[in-house]
Amino acid sequence: MGATLLPDLGTEILIPLCAVIGIAFSVVQWMFVSQVKLSPGRDANSNAPGKNGYNDYLIEEEEGGNDHNVVLKCAEIQNAISEGATSFLFTEYKYVGGFMVAFAVLIFVFLGSVEGFSTSSRPCTYDQTKICKPALATAIFSTISFLLGAITSVVSGFLGMKIATYANARTTLEARKGVGKAFITAFRSGAVMGFLLASSGLLVLYIAINAFKLYYGDDWGGLFEAITGYGLGGSSMALFGRVGGGIYTKAADVGADLVGKVERNIPEDDPRNPAVIADNVGDNVGDIAGMGSDLFGSYAEASCAALVVASISSFGINHELTPMLYPLIVSSVGILVCLLTTLCATDFFEIKAVNEIEPALKRQLIISTVLMTVGIAIVTWISVPSSFTIFNFGTQKVVKSWQLFLCVGVGLWAGLIIGFVTEYYTSNAYSPVQDVADSCRTGAATNVIFGLALGYKSVIIPIFAIAISIFVSFSFAAMYGIAVAALGMLSTIATGLAIDAYGPISDNAGGIAEMAGMSHRIRERTDALDAAGNTTAAIGKGFAIGSAALVSLALFGAFVSRAGISTVDVLSPKVVIGLLVGAMLPYWFSAMTMKSVGSAALKMVEEVRRQFNTIPGLMEGTAKPDYATCVKISTDASIKEMIPPGALVMLTPLIVGIFFGVETLSGVLAGSLVSGVQIAISASNTGGAWDNAKKYIEAGASEHARTLGPKGSDPHKAAVIGDTIGDPLKDTSGPSLNILIKLMAVESLVFAPFFATHGGLLFKI
């Protein structure tokens, strides 16, 4: 099939080198952030001349805002948020750790029993003439890779949360020097998380492949089948992180808003509000730890899906290492591209005004996509033969290298399109959100109707973008094409995560400014950072959902191949019942998560009301609220409530596969993919639009917005109600659904050998 320009040794150096560079870069960014001191007195570097040759004196000095007490207060609040987030994650991981061990045992037992725990070699699945390692080996190594993926996912989420809680107060203090300084601090902190996660995910996967190769030798089919456990581990942890964190953050948010803003008419993040610390903790455990684990899961699964298909194609059959590891090489180059892109935001362009923040973040997406397109072209040229074959449901399909480049490219650009469409529908700079804000004139009901309509409408273009990328990539390179298209969308994951983590960090910074009693001008700056962060968070969710759709389809293809199904016949009753049940699952799952947020918020509202009514001097600001009780309510509720939705997702493939067999399971996977993507996009965008409609009225930046405001007016109260309804949609149900569709697919793939051998018990009776 022709040699590649990049030798195998080059590949073995390039992948770990890029991963190490990424980790080193995140350490450097963290050192920059840590130069902002959280102790009274001038910053170590504040006497140095600024970028334009003059000193960065604190704007607040002439207003008496540079008070020692303010800095101490910021440090104290930051400490409370950090402690709350850490204790919640430790509690969550204690429960999730037990699940992890139990599920690992399940994987070993199910996969080991395929050949009756035999240790003798067997004919290969796809080529009966060759001898492969026993099924017991697949069971052992799948279990190990599952645990590796789970641990990496948990560590990624935890480190992300630590960095975010480290940076939030520092961003607040930097806002005293101007909006540009605060932006750079928040963005650098996001970059620490983005690069750490992308690089560690790549490095652990690369090390696992090389370690497993010591045993598997030339049996690459068995090796990469065992590696799929890595994706399953990553996503199963992400599910609990997303659902648990989402319930935590929204219970606190809804409770704080309903009593604080609507009933008591006090501002957001007012220190008198008992739920305010829980609300700020929630931003970190839901949006940072949950989002980090989620995107890590997508990345791990997309890599695993591509590797599984490649291992039974010409790359794997002829043992061509460089093209075999093409998915990892794309991710490695992605880290270098994101590094250059990040420097554009922090070092090459300086932000001087509030209205430059959102364009700067959008520029990040465009620069990374353009550079990555060039990167993919070079990678494809040097690491893939000009012509090769790809496994396509039993046959080998001839593919040219330029076709493979187009597959990755179409995924990359589809991601950008989804990002920009999401931004159009959720940013208050455009007419859709302004229309939603305008509808608040006539009360909450019209606001809700307009918001729902916006969410449904926002699904149209992303679905077309996903559909076109599926058609193009499948036509060129079958299921492998779809897997690398998903990797293309995720290739700029470091920049995507940096932009994403920037949002909650800015949100926390604003909260800390309000609680520390800093001046109105600083709060305006942090609000501007936060509004841009809201839109970028919606863009990040769009990316996560789009990539989940592609990843899920690629895993579905790998599952169908592994289970030995030649075609999925939609007219077969076995498949039709699966399709219907699968399409219902996202609704069942959303119902569970929404109700969990509702019942947790109910307890929170009652507690906040109780404190306002029974603590004398609380409203006057002379007494302190009991923050700890509210944090405890959120923690207890989310731990208890995350179990049922998690069990629904994890048990469905097992029950369907064992009792109804692989054909019905293929129907369930297809049904959940088709309905899950639609609900996820509409839920995320509806919630994002309601949130920004409220912020549009609060900011009062345009003539139109001023006619609706100020805070406390009837239209503003209607907007707050819309925002409160949207909270569980955009931060709990919506983002968790993309994990549902991926996780069921990867779980089915891991258990495919067992289902193919012993599944379908009811139809065998």
C-alpha positions, 0 to 999 in steps of 0.5 A: 500500500506504500510507505509513509513519510513519517517513520515509526520512530518519528511517531513514537517520539512525536505523540509523547513529545506533544503531550509533554509540551502541552503539560509543560505549557499548562504549568507555565500558564499556571505560574503566570496566574499564581503571580497574582497575589491573594495577600494585602499589599501591592502585587509582586509585578504591579510596579513593573511597567505595563505593556504600553510603558506605564504602570498598572496602577489600580484604578480603584485606588482613587476610589478607596477600593484598594483596601486591605479588607477587600483583598482579605475578603476575596481570599476568604470567599475563595477559600470557602468556595474551594473547600465546598467544591473539594468536599463535594467532589470527594464525597461524589468520588467515594460513591463513584469509586465503589461503582467503578470497582463493581463495574470493573468486576462486571466487565471481567466476568462478562467478557471472560465468560465468552469462552468460558474463562479459557486461557487457550488461543482462539481464531480471530474474530475477523479472520478465522485463519489466524490465531488470536489471544484468548477472550480472557485476555480481552476481559483482563485488559478491557478491565484495566483500560476501563479503570485507567480511563475512569481514573484519568477522567476523575483526575482531569475533572478534579484538577480542573476544579482546583485550578478554577477555584484557584483563579476566581479571586485572582480574576476579581483582583485583576479586574481592578486594573482593567478588563484586559488584565482580568480577561487574561487571568481567567483565560490563562486559568482555562488554558491550564485546564484545557491543555492538562486534560488534552495532553494527559488524555493523549499520554495515558492512552499512548502509554496504555497502547504500548504497555498492552502491546507487550502482551498482544504482540501482533494481535492488533485486533485484540489489542485495540478491542481491549483499549475500548474500555478506556473510553467507557471508563472516561465516559461513565465517570463523566456521566456521574460528574455531569449529572451530580454536578449539574444537580448540585449547581442548579439546586443552589442557583434556583434556590438563590435566585427565587428567594433572593432576586424575586422575593427579597429583591437583593442582587445576584451573589449578595452576601446576605443570601444563604445559598450564595456560596453553594451557587458559586461552588456549583459553577465549579463542580458542574461546569468545570469538573463535569465539562472536563470529564465529558470532553475527555470522555468524547476524546477517549471514545473517538480515539478508541472508535477510530483505532478499533476500525483501523485495527481490522483495516489494512493498517492493522492487518499489515501492522503499519504503526504510523497510519494505525496511530493516525488518530493520536497524531491528529490529537498531538498536532491539535495540542501544538495548534491550540498552543499557538492559538492561546498565545494569540489571546494572551500575548499577541492581542491586548483587550482594552475594552469590554466590547472586545471580549467576545470577539477575542474568544470567537477569534480563538475558535476561528484561528484554531480551526484554520491552523488545524486545517493546515495541520491535518493536511500535513499530518495526513500527507506524512503519516498515511499511505496515498492509498489504503483499505478500510473495513466496511461491514465485512468488505475492505473499501479502498480509500485515498489519503486526500479523502481521509483529510476531507473526513477530518476537515469536515468534522473540524469545520462542522464543529465551528459551524455548530459553535457559531450557530449556537452563539447566534441563538444564545448571545444577546448581541443578536436578534433571537435573544433580544426577541426573547427579552422583548417578550418579557414585557407581557410576563413570564409566560410569553418569555417561556413560549419564545424561549422554547421556540428559539431552542427548537429552531436552533436545532435545524442548522447544527443537525444539517451540519452533522448530517453533511459531515456524516454523509461525506465522511462515510462516503469516503472512508466508511465508519473510520471516516466518521470516527476521524470526523469526530476527532477532527471536531475534538482536535482543538479540544484544548482551546475549546476547554479553555474557552469553556472553563473561562465562563465559570471562572468569570462567573465566580469572579463576579460573585466574589466582587459582589460578596467582597463589596467591591465598587460598581465599576468592578462588578460591571467589568466582571459582568461583561466577562461573565456575559461573554463566558455564558455564550462561550459555555453554550458554544462549548456545549454545542461542540460537546453535543455535535462531537457526541453525535459523531462519536456515538455513530462511529462506536455504533458502527464498531459495535455492529461490526464486532457483534457480527450484524451485516445490516440493521433492518429497520423493518424487522420487529426486533429493531423497531421496538429497539428504535422506539425504546431508544428514542424514549430514553432521552426523555426518561433521562431528562425527566429524572434529572429535571425532577431531581433539580426541582426537588433539590431546589425545593429544599434549598428555597425552604432553607433560604426562606427559613434563614431570612425569616428566623435570623435577626439582622440578616436582611440589614447585613448585621448578621451572617447567614448559615452558608454551610447548611445550604452547601450540605443540602446541595451535596446530599441532594446531588449524591442521592439523585445522581444514582437513578439517571446513572443506573438508567444509562449504564443498565439499559445496554446490559438488559437489552443486550442480554435479554433481547440481543444485538439487533434490538440493542442496535435499534436502541442505540440508533433511537437514542442517538437520533432523539438525544441529539435534538433534545440536547441542542434545544435544551442547552440553547433554550436555557442559554438564551433565557440566561442571556435575555435576563443579562441583556435587561440587567446590563441595559446597554442599548436603548431597547434594553433600558426600556425593559429594565432596570433590575427589579422591574416586571419584565426583569422579574419575568426574565429571572423566571425564564432563566430559572426554568432554563437552568436545569435545561442548559446545565443538567439535562442538556449536557448530560444527554450527550453522555447518554448517547455516547456511553450507551454506544461505547458500553455496547461495544465493550460488551459486544463479544458477550452479547453476540455469544450469549445475548438475546435470551428471550428470543431463544426460549 
